[in-house]
């Protein structure tokens, strides 16, 4: 089953830009379909792959 997830990553630090850029770069490298706009990132793909990738990358980002 394919899903889409929309994320807004807002670190509570002054140096947030690097954290967001690194997070998006890792999502791009995952092979999933990634669409970005100024306020959010959309991730598209097979349910298990999307959830596994997000779980891993969000944990790393935190």
N, CA, C and O atoms as a MOPAC input file, in Angstrom:
PM7 MOZYME 1SCF
protein

 N      0.84000 1    -1.16700 1     0.00000 1
 C      0.00000 1     0.00000 1     0.00000 1
 C      0.89300 1     1.24000 1     0.00000 1
 O      1.82500 1     1.33700 1     0.79900 1
 N      0.61300 1     2.17300 1    -0.88100 1
 C      1.37200 1     3.41500 1    -0.95300 1
 C      0.73500 1     4.47900 1    -0.06900 1
 O     -0.48600 1     4.54300 1     0.07100 1
 N      1.59300 1     5.31900 1     0.52800 1
 C      1.10800 1     6.40000 1     1.37600 1
 C      1.85500 1     7.68900 1     1.06800 1
 O      2.88000 1     7.68100 1     0.38500 1
 N      1.33300 1     8.78700 1     1.57700 1
 C      2.04100 1    10.05900 1     1.55300 1
 C      2.04700 1    10.60500 1     2.97100 1
 O      1.06900 1    10.47200 1     3.70800 1
 N      3.15800 1    11.22000 1     3.33900 1
 C      3.31400 1    11.81100 1     4.66600 1
 C      3.84600 1    13.21700 1     4.46500 1
 O      4.78000 1    13.43300 1     3.69200 1
 N      3.24700 1    14.17400 1     5.16300 1
 C      3.72400 1    15.55400 1     5.09400 1
 C      4.35700 1    15.90600 1     6.43000 1
 O      3.75200 1    15.71900 1     7.48600 1
 N      5.58800 1    16.42000 1     6.37300 1
 C      6.35500 1    16.72500 1     7.57600 1
 C      6.74600 1    18.18700 1     7.62400 1
 O      7.01400 1    18.80600 1     6.59500 1
 N      6.77400 1    18.72400 1     8.81200 1
 C      7.38800 1    20.02100 1     9.06500 1
 C      8.37300 1    19.79600 1    10.20200 1
 O      7.98600 1    19.42600 1    11.31100 1
 N      9.63600 1    20.02200 1     9.91900 1
 C     10.70400 1    19.78900 1    10.89400 1
 C     11.14500 1    21.14600 1    11.41400 1
 O     11.70000 1    21.94700 1    10.66200 1
 N     10.90600 1    21.41200 1    12.69000 1
 C     11.20800 1    22.72100 1    13.28200 1
 C     12.03500 1    22.54800 1    14.55300 1
 O     11.48500 1    22.56700 1    15.65500 1
 N     13.34100 1    22.38000 1    14.41400 1
 C     14.19500 1    22.24200 1    15.59600 1
 C     14.14700 1    23.50600 1    16.44900 1
 O     13.99800 1    24.61300 1    15.93200 1
 N     14.27300 1    23.32900 1    17.72900 1
 C     14.22500 1    24.45400 1    18.66100 1
 C     15.63800 1    24.91600 1    19.01000 1
 O     16.01800 1    24.99400 1    20.17800 1
 N     16.40200 1    25.21900 1    17.96300 1
 C     17.78500 1    25.64800 1    18.13000 1
 C     18.05100 1    26.78900 1    17.15800 1
 O     17.32800 1    26.95600 1    16.17600 1
 N     19.08400 1    27.56900 1    17.43000 1
 C     19.43200 1    28.66300 1    16.53100 1
 C     20.03900 1    28.17400 1    15.22200 1
 O     19.88000 1    28.82500 1    14.18900 1
 N     20.72400 1    27.05000 1    15.24900 1
 C     21.39000 1    26.51800 1    14.05400 1
 C     20.52200 1    25.47400 1    13.35100 1
 O     21.00800 1    24.41000 1    12.97000 1
 N     19.25500 1    25.78200 1    13.18400 1
 C     18.29000 1    24.81800 1    12.64800 1
 C     18.47600 1    24.49500 1    11.17400 1
 O     18.11200 1    23.40100 1    10.74300 1
 N     19.02800 1    25.40900 1    10.39100 1
 C     19.10500 1    25.19900 1     8.94300 1
 C     19.89200 1    23.94400 1     8.58100 1
 O     19.44600 1    23.15900 1     7.74500 1
 N     21.04300 1    23.74600 1     9.19000 1
 C     21.85800 1    22.56700 1     8.87600 1
 C     21.12600 1    21.27300 1     9.22800 1
 O     21.23300 1    20.28600 1     8.50100 1
 N     20.39200 1    21.27000 1    10.32300 1
 C     19.65100 1    20.07600 1    10.72800 1
 C     18.56600 1    19.73800 1     9.70400 1
 O     18.38000 1    18.57500 1     9.34600 1
 N     17.86700 1    20.74400 1     9.24900 1
 C     16.80500 1    20.52700 1     8.26700 1
 C     17.39400 1    20.07100 1     6.93000 1
 O     16.88600 1    19.13300 1     6.31700 1
 N     18.43600 1    20.71500 1     6.48900 1
 C     19.08000 1    20.36200 1     5.21500 1
 C     19.58800 1    18.91900 1     5.25700 1
 O     19.38300 1    18.16700 1     4.30400 1
 N     20.24200 1    18.52900 1     6.34200 1
 C     20.75000 1    17.15500 1     6.45600 1
 C     19.61600 1    16.13500 1     6.47400 1
 O     19.72500 1    15.06800 1     5.87000 1
 N     18.53400 1    16.46200 1     7.16300 1
 C     17.37800 1    15.57000 1     7.21400 1
 C     16.79300 1    15.36400 1     5.81600 1
 O     16.50600 1    14.23400 1     5.42100 1
 N     16.62000 1    16.44900 1     5.07400 1
 C     16.05700 1    16.35600 1     3.72200 1
 C     17.00800 1    15.60600 1     2.78900 1
 O     16.55500 1    14.82400 1     1.95300 1
 N     18.30800 1    15.82800 1     2.91500 1
 C     19.27900 1    15.10600 1     2.08400 1
 C     19.18400 1    13.59400 1     2.31400 1
 O     19.26200 1    12.81200 1     1.36600 1
 N     19.01800 1    13.19200 1     3.56700 1
 C     18.89900 1    11.76900 1     3.86200 1
 C     17.60100 1    11.19600 1     3.30400 1
 O     17.57200 1    10.06000 1     2.83100 1
 N     16.53100 1    11.98100 1     3.36000 1
 C     15.27800 1    11.52100 1     2.76300 1
 C     15.43100 1    11.36700 1     1.25400 1
 O     14.95600 1    10.38600 1     0.68100 1
 N     16.08400 1    12.31700 1     0.60900 1
 C     16.30400 1    12.24200 1    -0.84700 1
 C     17.09000 1    10.99100 1    -1.21600 1
 O     16.81300 1    10.36100 1    -2.23700 1
 N     18.07100 1    10.62600 1    -0.39000 1
 C     18.92600 1     9.46600 1    -0.67300 1
 C     18.20700 1     8.13800 1    -0.43200 1
 O     18.72800 1     7.08300 1    -0.79500 1
 N     17.03700 1     8.17400 1     0.16500 1
 C     16.32500 1     6.95100 1     0.52200 1
 C     15.68800 1     6.23900 1    -0.66600 1
 O     15.33600 1     5.06400 1    -0.56600 1
 N     15.53800 1     6.93800 1    -1.78700 1
 C     14.87900 1     6.34200 1    -2.94200 1
 C     13.37700 1     6.58500 1    -2.96500 1
 O     12.70100 1     6.21700 1    -3.92500 1
 N     12.85300 1     7.20200 1    -1.91500 1
 C     11.43200 1     7.54700 1    -1.88300 1
 C     11.19900 1     8.80800 1    -2.70800 1
 O     12.14500 1     9.53200 1    -3.01800 1
 N      9.96200 1     9.07000 1    -3.05900 1
 C      9.62700 1    10.30000 1    -3.76600 1
 C      9.48200 1    11.40600 1    -2.72600 1
 O      8.68300 1    11.29500 1    -1.79600 1
 N     10.26100 1    12.47300 1    -2.89300 1
 C     10.29100 1    13.57700 1    -1.94400 1
 C      9.94600 1    14.86500 1    -2.68700 1
 O     10.55400 1    15.18800 1    -3.70700 1
 N      8.97000 1    15.59000 1    -2.16700 1
 C      8.61300 1    16.90300 1    -2.70300 1
 C      8.74500 1    17.91000 1    -1.57100 1
 O      8.31700 1    17.65000 1    -0.44700 1
 N      9.33400 1    19.05300 1    -1.87100 1
 C      9.57300 1    20.05900 1    -0.84500 1
 C      8.90500 1    21.36900 1    -1.22000 1
 O      8.82400 1    21.73000 1    -2.39400 1
 N      8.42800 1    22.07100 1    -0.20700 1
 C      7.98000 1    23.44200 1    -0.38400 1
 C      8.52400 1    24.22300 1     0.81400 1
 O      9.14000 1    23.62200 1     1.69500 1
 N      8.32100 1    25.52200 1     0.87600 1
 C      8.93500 1    26.30600 1     1.95300 1
 C      8.51100 1    25.90300 1     3.37300 1
 O      9.25000 1    26.16100 1     4.32300 1
 N      7.36000 1    25.28800 1     3.53300 1
 C      6.86700 1    24.98500 1     4.87600 1
 C      6.86900 1    23.50800 1     5.24900 1
 O      6.73300 1    23.17300 1     6.42500 1
 N      7.02100 1    22.61800 1     4.26800 1
 C      6.94700 1    21.20000 1     4.59300 1
 C      7.64200 1    20.35500 1     3.53300 1
 O      8.05200 1    20.83900 1     2.47800 1
 N      7.75400 1    19.08200 1     3.86100 1
 C      8.30400 1    18.08900 1     2.94700 1
 C      7.30400 1    16.95100 1     2.85400 1
 O      6.80700 1    16.47000 1     3.87300 1
 N      7.00900 1    16.52000 1     1.63500 1
 C      6.11000 1    15.39500 1     1.43400 1
 C      6.92600 1    14.17600 1     1.01600 1
 O      7.82000 1    14.26100 1     0.17400 1
 N      6.59500 1    13.05300 1     1.62200 1
 C      7.27900 1    11.79300 1     1.35400 1
 C      6.24200 1    10.81400 1     0.82200 1
 O      5.18800 1    10.62400 1     1.42900 1
 N      6.54600 1    10.18900 1    -0.32100 1
 C      5.62500 1     9.25300 1    -0.96700 1
 C      6.32500 1     7.92400 1    -1.18100 1
 O      7.50200 1     7.88000 1    -1.54000 1
 N      5.59400 1     6.84200 1    -0.95800 1
 C      6.15900 1     5.53000 1    -1.22700 1
 C      5.35800 1     4.43000 1    -0.57000 1
 O      4.25400 1     4.65500 1    -0.07300 1
 N      5.92800 1     3.23700 1    -0.57400 1
 C      5.30000 1     2.06600 1     0.01700 1
 C      5.30600 1     2.22800 1     1.53500 1
 O      6.30500 1     2.65200 1     2.11500 1
 N      4.18900 1     1.89100 1     2.17300 1
 C      3.97900 1     2.14700 1     3.60100 1
 C      5.16400 1     1.72200 1     4.47200 1
 O      5.71200 1     2.54100 1     5.20900 1
 N      5.56200 1     0.45500 1     4.39200 1
 C      6.62100 1    -0.04800 1     5.27000 1
 C      7.93700 1     0.68200 1     5.04900 1
 O      8.65500 1     0.97000 1     6.00600 1
 N      8.25500 1     0.98000 1     3.80500 1
 C      9.50200 1     1.67400 1     3.49200 1
 C      9.46600 1     3.10800 1     4.02000 1
 O     10.43600 1     3.57200 1     4.62100 1
 N      8.36200 1     3.80700 1     3.80200 1
 C      8.23400 1     5.18900 1     4.28800 1
 C      8.36100 1     5.22900 1     5.80400 1
 O      9.12600 1     6.02800 1     6.34400 1
 N      7.62100 1     4.37800 1     6.48800 1
 C      7.62500 1     4.40600 1     7.95100 1
 C      8.97700 1     4.00500 1     8.52600 1
 O      9.43300 1     4.59900 1     9.50300 1
 N      9.62000 1     3.01200 1     7.93800 1
 C     10.94500 1     2.59600 1     8.40300 1
 C     11.96000 1     3.72300 1     8.21200 1
 O     12.76300 1     4.00400 1     9.10200 1
 N     11.91500 1     4.35900 1     7.05300 1
 C     12.84200 1     5.44800 1     6.75800 1
 C     12.60700 1     6.63200 1     7.68400 1
 O     13.55600 1     7.18000 1     8.24400 1
 N     11.34600 1     7.03200 1     7.85000 1
 C     11.04700 1     8.15800 1     8.72100 1
 C     11.43500 1     7.86400 1    10.16600 1
 O     12.00600 1     8.72100 1    10.84000 1
 N     11.13800 1     6.68600 1    10.63600 1
 C     11.49900 1     6.32700 1    12.00500 1
 C     13.00300 1     6.46100 1    12.21900 1
 O     13.44600 1     7.03900 1    13.21100 1
 N     13.76200 1     5.94000 1    11.31300 1
 C     15.21900 1     5.98600 1    11.42000 1
 C     15.75300 1     7.41000 1    11.31400 1
 O     16.56200 1     7.83500 1    12.13900 1
 N     15.30800 1     8.13900 1    10.31200 1
 C     15.86000 1     9.48500 1    10.07500 1
 C     15.38200 1    10.50600 1    11.10300 1
 O     16.13800 1    11.41000 1    11.45700 1
 N     14.17200 1    10.38800 1    11.58100 1
 C     13.70700 1    11.30100 1    12.63000 1
 C     14.47400 1    11.04500 1    13.91600 1
 O     14.86500 1    11.98800 1    14.60400 1
 N     14.69100 1     9.78300 1    14.24300 1
 C     15.45900 1     9.45300 1    15.46000 1
 C     16.88000 1    10.01000 1    15.35300 1
 O     17.39800 1    10.57400 1    16.31800 1
 N     17.50800 1     9.85700 1    14.19600 1
 C     18.85100 1    10.39000 1    13.98900 1
 C     18.85500 1    11.91000 1    14.10400 1
 O     19.76500 1    12.48600 1    14.70200 1
 N     17.84900 1    12.55900 1    13.53700 1
 C     17.77700 1    14.02700 1    13.55700 1
 C     17.60300 1    14.56600 1    14.98300 1
 O     18.10300 1    15.64200 1    15.31000 1
 N     16.89900 1    13.81800 1    15.81700 1
 C     16.68800 1    14.27300 1    17.20900 1
 C     17.91400 1    14.03200 1    18.05100 1
 O     17.91800 1    14.35100 1    19.24000 1

